[in-house]
Amino acid sequence: MEESCTATSIALEKYDVSVPQEEGEDEGRVMRMGKQLLRSLALGFGCIVFASLMYDLVIESQLYKGYKFRISMASMSGN
């Protein structure tokens, strides 16, 4: 009888069973967690940089068109 190839059997074949090291941690697991942390940090900082650049682009385009922005604190208080 032939074994059917289902998603469950494929997922079980790809499951990696690794042996813990002496310290009790799996080196492959630690590496995966480190890579995931770096990817998450890169995504977060990338979003901040992108938002900052877009904000700067909008402000610079407004200034280029001739709009004036009041930046000083005295002008914000109404004096």
C-alpha angles and dihedrals in degrees: 000000000000121000114237118232107234132165089256094055091046091050091050092050091054094048108115115216108195131182118241117241124239092275090056095251126112109232093212091052092050091050092050091049090049092051091047091051092050092048091050093049092047090051092049095048091042091056091049092049092047093049091047092050092047091049090050091048092053093048093046092048091051091050090047090054090054104260115143122216123203106225105166121098092231091062091049093056092057098247 
